[in-house]
Amino acid sequence: MKINKIYFDNAATTKVDKNVLKSMMPYFSNSFGNSSSIHSYGQKAEGSVLKSRDIIAKFLNCRSNEVIFTSGATEANNTVLKGVFFDFKGHLITSAFEHPCVLETAKYLQKNGVEVDFVRPEKNGIIDSKKVLSLIKDNTRLVSIMYANNEIGTIQPIGHIGKKIRELNQNRQNKVFFHTDAVQATQFLQMNVERLYVDFLSMSSHKIYGPKGMGAFYVRKETRLKPLFHGGHHEYGLRAGTLNVPGIIGFSRAIELIASEEHKKDILNIQKIRDYVVKEVLKIDGTILNGDRELRIPNNANFLFKNVEGESLLLKLDMKGIAISTGSACASGSLSPSHVLLSMGIKPESAHGSMRISLGKYNTIDEAKYFVKELKKIVKELRKYSPLK
Ligand SMILES: Cc1ncc(COP(=O)(O)O)c(C=O)c1O
């Protein structure tokens, strides 16, 4: 078995599916019109955008005019949070282990006058819905809880929280809106917005084999949101800017593919490989699986190795051609321990020894076997010279 390069970092980004790439190609230099133009070039582009919007609306079970295209989930999350708190008044509830694009936005709003509660997850990386609901007060305007955590893959009870908020809203004049960052959940979990009882939901294309710089959010028509960008009347007044037509086409093709029967088979395979990796890696002494064993998306495993420095592990594995992560891509490069692990009560000195693998549909069991073999050797070697002992 000859293995050259292994990519186990699909939560950071995925390879663009060749069918996605093919669908995008005509829109760069043939059907290149601006979808806002009236002439036939524009109409052609607009027609294709409408089809893409319909595909995504069907996937989410919402109306087509409730899908707003953005440059990615960072923009989608910023738009929702800042769009609700445009006047910096009221109360926001979020979690302490959100992706930085929610967490930093929440801190920015807090600095400017919004009251913010950051709910910490339980030890297993799951948010207790009761804790979230108990924090709701008269001036609460938004609850924002991620669907699946990007570092430890744990799945949050979004449908349950959403349903309870909807019930509460029946007796409230000032409705509480509910948002979820569904970036890491999109290809694995229930995405029907009616079943999730959400008012806003964010997605990113490059995590599901689509192009980078492309995302969208769902916005329930009954909500009130101020736009982040002002300019033309694009995206129902919620996001000015010429539409990224090739990106939109690619994103909707990626959505079609993850909604297919073929993808269901891919997920089973991904889970099988992940379970094999978990079983084998936990045989290494002093190793813990971070996050709930069952309630996690099927492609994620996050380990903690006693007396091992995560960055050294990453570099050693990279030298063997294996790409993993020690946290979210945005956090790597900084030496501070993962805020996700800290929020779960893991000590900073232990959090440094963490490693995330996130699998994708192109990974194979042979790759997993090679990975486990190399990992065992590397952990042993690093422990031998570890000053942490
Ligand atoms: C949970 C989560 N939210 C948001 C983002 C940001 O998405 P984008 O890269 O599209 O801005 C990411 C990407 O790492 C993510 O994992």
PDBQT file of the ligand as one rigid body, heavy atoms in Angstrom, charges set to zero:
ROOT
HETATM    1  C1  LIG A 401     -18.811  26.330  12.914  1.00  0.00    +0.000 C 
HETATM    2  C2  LIG A 401     -18.226  27.302  11.936  1.00  0.00    +0.000 A 
HETATM    3  N1  LIG A 401     -18.811  28.495  11.770  1.00  0.00    +0.000 NA
HETATM    4  C3  LIG A 401     -18.345  29.395  10.902  1.00  0.00    +0.000 A 
HETATM    5  C4  LIG A 401     -17.218  29.161  10.148  1.00  0.00    +0.000 A 
HETATM    6  C5  LIG A 401     -16.733  30.193   9.187  1.00  0.00    +0.000 C 
HETATM    7  O1  LIG A 401     -17.102  29.865   7.873  1.00  0.00    +0.000 OA
HETATM    8  P1  LIG A 401     -16.465  30.606   6.606  1.00  0.00    +0.000 P 
HETATM    9  O2  LIG A 401     -15.119  30.009   6.402  1.00  0.00    +0.000 OA
HETATM   10  O3  LIG A 401     -17.422  30.290   5.484  1.00  0.00    +0.000 OA
HETATM   11  O4  LIG A 401     -16.442  32.049   6.901  1.00  0.00    +0.000 OA
HETATM   12  C6  LIG A 401     -16.561  27.930  10.298  1.00  0.00    +0.000 A 
HETATM   13  C7  LIG A 401     -15.304  27.654   9.574  1.00  0.00    +0.000 C 
HETATM   14  O5  LIG A 401     -14.337  27.148  10.128  1.00  0.00    +0.000 OA
HETATM   15  C8  LIG A 401     -17.082  26.965  11.208  1.00  0.00    +0.000 A 
HETATM   16  O6  LIG A 401     -16.501  25.782  11.382  1.00  0.00    +0.000 OA
ENDROOT
TORSDOF 0
